[in-house]
Amino acid sequence: MARSLAGATQDEVRQHNLASVLRLVHLHGSLSRSDISTATGLNRSTVGALITNLATAGLVYEHQPEDRGVGRPSHVVAITSGRAYVIAADVAVERTEIALVELGGRIRARATVEHLDGETPENVARSIKVLAGTLQAELPKRATCVGVGIAIPGVVRHSDGYVQVAPNLEWEGIPFGRLVAKKLKTGLTVSVANDADLAAMAEHARGVSAEFSHVVTIRGDVGVGGGLIIDGRLMSGAGGYGGEVGHMTVDPTGLNCRCGGRGCWETTIGEAAVCSALGLNSPAQLVRPIADTPENRERLEPVGRWLGLGLANIINILNPEAVVVGGLLGDVYPLTEQVVLDEMGRALAAAREEVVVRVAQLGRDAVLIGAAEIAFAGLLEDPLGHLAMIADVG
């Protein structure tokens, strides 16, 4: 949704335009001044001045394209590598993965630490600090950290990164954003969000659902979560708790769920359900990607039926253009596609007839990329002001 500039001051208009240009190059890569002018509706002179401002700050630079073609080449604007980056973390049940992600979306460095059973928030926060410090030591001196973003498989309050509950981590009532900020001591806000929400954001910004405005992303691993893109924006509800589709009841007489409920969708299509269907005694025996064999296709049919049933309900409620399945469910769907589509037929015809189902494109990196996007939010909202704030803190 475009921001209204009615009544805005000259400085506010300039800030908005700087943010628009930087976001374009951040998401789409190298662009000519003409491309930027067309996309923003700004004239070439204004675009040129904005690029000069961003280049002076070290965020972008101009260069000649490799394929110059015939005639005088037009310079293109690109993100300056090694200048602005964020710390992104994906806290999962079995591990925490940390990445340093540059403006423009490139993962520059990454590291992973495996979890012990019942890992405490304090230990995870300490691991984030240690891993981030190790990776940062290899960066050039001019590199500036502009944000921190963390993904949690649970219910997170967006305003302050407070984890209300993360059943599969066995966390409840944890001020995790504040805890990590205290460990890192960067002076930067630590943004924390649900992992499925962040995967949905990443796929919409850089992946398989970029062409759609109404998308439901379902991500399944140990647990199952959903991210909802409505009118091109993440819909997270009044407190940031929307999209917890893994805990909608689909079988009232079914298995108990770690959330305290019974018959949650997660119990029928999550990792435990997939392992049970494949005859595995432990998730440690699960080999990814799941092999496409006739035996596996047959064994996974019950999981596919539950997946399709849940999607039929979601389609009736939200009327999306596309459904994206990722994580472990990105392995399951291709092996059960027809079963899933048959069950999706329970949805109202008007709602289901235009829906397409796609497997997530970004893989496991979707969550890290989404965490990076929320960490870049301050810089992309006010590029020069955010850098000035960081300089003051430093």
N, C-alpha and C positions, 0 to 999 in steps of 0.2 A: 504494500500500500504506500503510495507516494505521500511524502510529508508536505503539508500545506505551508507555503511560504508567505501567505497573506499577512501583512503587518510586520514581517521580519525586518530586522535591521540589516544594513549592508554587511556587517561582520557575520551575522547569522547566515545570510545568503552565501557568502564566500565559504564559510565552514561547510555548509550543505553541499556546495558544488565540489569542493575539495574531496569530501567524503564520497560523493558519487563517482568521481573520476578514479579515486584510489580503489574503491570497491570493484569497479568494472575491470581494472587491470588485475586485481587480486584474484577474481573469479575466472576471468577469461584469458589471461595471459597477454602476450604482446599484442598491442593494438595501435593502429595509426591514429594520428590526430583526427583524421576524417571519420574513422570508426567511432571514436569517442564523441565527436561532435554530433554524429547521427544518433547515437544511443542516448545521449543526455539532453539533446535539443539545444545545447549551448553553441554559440558561434565559435568559429575557429580562433579568433583573437582571444576570447575568454578562455578557451581550452588551453591555448598556448601559455597564458599567464598562470593558470592553475598547475600545469605540468612543471613550469619553472619553479613554482613554490614547493611542489612535492619533490622535485629533483634537488633543490637546495637543502631540503631536510634529509636527503639521502635515501628516500623511499623508492624513487623510480629513476630511470635514466632513459635516454633516447639513443637508438642505434639504427644502422641501416639493416634492412632485412637480408637474410642469406640469399633468398631468391629475388634478385633485383629486377628481373624482367627487362622490358624495353623502356627506354626513356629515363627521365630523372627519377631516382628512387625516392620514395616517401619514407621518412624516418618512422620508426615504431617506438612506442613507449612500453617499457618492461619494468618489472619489479627488480630492485637492486638486491642481489643475493648477499647474504651475510650481514644485513643491516638490522632488520626488525624480525623478531621471532617470538614464539610463545612456548610455554611448557604445557604439554597436553598429557593427561594421564587417563588410562582406562583401568579402573579397579574392577576386576572380575573375581569370581569365587576362587579360582585356582591360582591366580597370578595378578600382578600389577605391571602394566606396561607403560613406560614413559617415553615420550618423544619430544624432540625440539623441532617445531614446525615453523618454517619461514613464511613470511608474508608471501602470498602466491600459492600457498598450500603444499610446498615441497617438504617432505619429512627429511630433515637433515641428519638426524641421529636418533637412535632409539636403544632402549635397554629394557630388560624384563627381570623381575624377581618372582620366584614361585612362593606361594603362600603355604604356611602351616595350617592345619585344621583349626578353625576358630580364630583366625588372625584378628588382632585387635585394631581398632581405628588408630590408636597411637602408633603401633608398629607400621601400619600402612603409610601413615603420614611421614614417619621417619624414613621409610624406604623411598618415598617420593623425593624427599630432600636429598638423600644420598645419591640416588640415581641421577637426578637433575644436576647436582653439583659435578658429578663425574663427567656428564656429557657437556656441560657448559665450559669445562676447562679446556676443551678442544676447539672452542669457537674463536674467531678473530676478535681483537680487542674492541673494534668498533661495533660489534653486535650488541643490540639492546633488547632485553626481554621486555615485552610490552603487555604481557598478560599471562594468566594461568587458568587453565580449564580442566575440569576433572569429571569423568563419567562414573556414575555409581549405578549398579543394578538394583534400584530401589526407588522409594517415594521420596523426592527431594523438594524442599521449599526453595524456589528460585531466588527469592529476595536475599537470602543469606547463606545458602548452601547447607541448610540444616537437613540432615537425613532423618526423616520421620521413622521410616522402617525400611530395612533391606533384608528381607526374610532369608535369602540364600547366603548372605554374609553373617546372619544372626546379629545384626546391628539394629538398635532402636534408640531414637532420641539422641543423635550424635551431631554436634555442631562442627561438621567435618570441614567446611570451608574455613572457619575460624582456626581450627586446629592446624590445617596445612599452612595457612598464612603465618601463624605463629612460628612454625618450623622453618619456613623459607625465608622469612624476614626480608622480603623484597619491597614492602610497602605497597604492593599491588593487590587489587581485589582478586580473590580466588573464586572463580565462578564454578559452581557445581550443578550438575543436571543429570537427569535420568539417561542411561546409556541408549535406550531405544529411541528416545527423543533426539539425541545427538546423531545417531545413525540415520534417522529420517532427514534431519537437516543436511547432513553430508551428502546423502544420495540425491536430495533435491537441488543442492548447490552445485555438485560436481559429478553426480552419478547418473543412474538409470532413470530417475524420475524428474530430471531437470525440465522436461517439456510439459509437465503437468502442473496444475494449480491445486488439485484436490487429490491427495495421496494418503494411503494408510501403509505404513511400514511395520511389518511384524518381524521381530528379531527373536530367535530362540536359541538358547544355549542351555545352561543349567536351568535358568528360568525363562520366561517368555514375557516380552514387553512390546508395547506398540508406540509408534510416533505418528502423530496426525498433522498433516499439512492441509490447512483450509485456506482457500484464497491466496495461496502462495506463502502462507506464514504458519509457523508452528503453533498449534492450538494446545495449550498446556493446562487450561482451566484456571479457576480463580486463584488457587494457591500454588499452581504448578504441578498438580498431581494427576492431571488428565492423561489418558492413554494407557492406563494400567489394565489392558485387555486380557493379560495373562491370568487375571484374578476375577474375570467374569465367570459365573457359574454356568457350566454346560451339562453337568451330570450331578444332580443333587445327592445321589446315592453313591457317588464315586469315591475316589481316594482322598485322604486328608492332604491338605496343602500346607507348606511351611508358613503361609501367611496366617494360619489358624482357621481358614475356611475348608470347605469340602467340595470336591468336584470342580475345582477351578480348571479353566482351559489349560493352564500350565501343566497340570497333572496328566493331561491326555496327549500333549504334543511336545513337552519339554524333554530334556536330555534323558531323564529317568525312563520316560515312556518309550523313547526311541531305542534305548539300550535294551529294555524289556522286550520290545517287539523283535529285536535282532537276536535275542537269546544270549545277551551279554550279561555277565555277573557284575560288572563294574564299568563306569565311564572310562576308566583307564584302558579298557580293552577296545574302546571305540576308535577306529581308524578313519581319519578324515582325508579327503572326501570319501563318503560312503560309496563303496563299489557298486556299479550298475550291473547287477546280476538278476536273473529271473527270481532267484530265491529271496534276495533282498527286497525286490519290488513287491512280492507277495507278502512278506512279513510286515512290511511297512504300510500295507493297505489300511489297517485300523487307525494308524496315526494320520494318514491322509484323509480319512473320513472325518475325524475330529477337526482337523485343520480346515477342511472345507465347510463344515458345519459352523464353526466359529466365524469364518469369513463371511458366510451368508448373513449372519446376524449383524456383523459390522457394516456390510454393504447396505442392508436395510436402514440402518441408523444414520450412516454418514454419506451415502451416495457418492463414493469416490470415483475418480476417473481411472485410477490405477491402484493396485495392491503390490507392494514390494515385499518379498520374503527374503530374510537374510539370516546370518549365523548358521546354526545347525539346520534350521528349516530351509535354508538355501540349498542344502544337500538333499533334504527329504523331498522337496517339491518336484524336481525333475523325475524322480522315481515313482511318484504317486500322482502325477499331473492329472490324469483322466479321472481318478477317484476324487481328487480335490474339486475339480470342475463340476463333476456330477453333484457333489454335495452343495456346492455353491448355487446350484440350480434351485435350492430351497428359497433363495432370496426372491423378492418381487422382480418380475421380469423387467419392469421399467428401470429399476435400479441396477440390475446386473448386466443388461445387454451390452452396455458400452465399456464395462470394466475390463481392463487388461491386467494380467498377473505377470510380474517380472521378477527374476532373481536379482538380488542386490549385486551391484557391479564392483563396489569398493572392498568387498570382503571384510576381513577382520579390521582393516584400517578405517572402516567407516566411522567407528566410535571415536578413534583418535582424531580423525579429521574433523568430526563434529565438535569434539572438545576444543580443538584449536580454533574453530570458528567462534565459539562463545568467548574464548580468550582474546580474540582480535576485536571484539565488539567495540571496545573503547577507542582503539586506534581508528577503526573504520567509521566511527561516529564523528570524531573530531581529530583528524590526523595531527595537526600542528599543536593543538591544545593538549592532546594526550602525551605527546613527546615532551612538551614543556613541563607537564606535571611530573613525569618520570624524572626529568632532569632536576627538578626541585626536590623530589624525594631522595634522589641519589646524593 
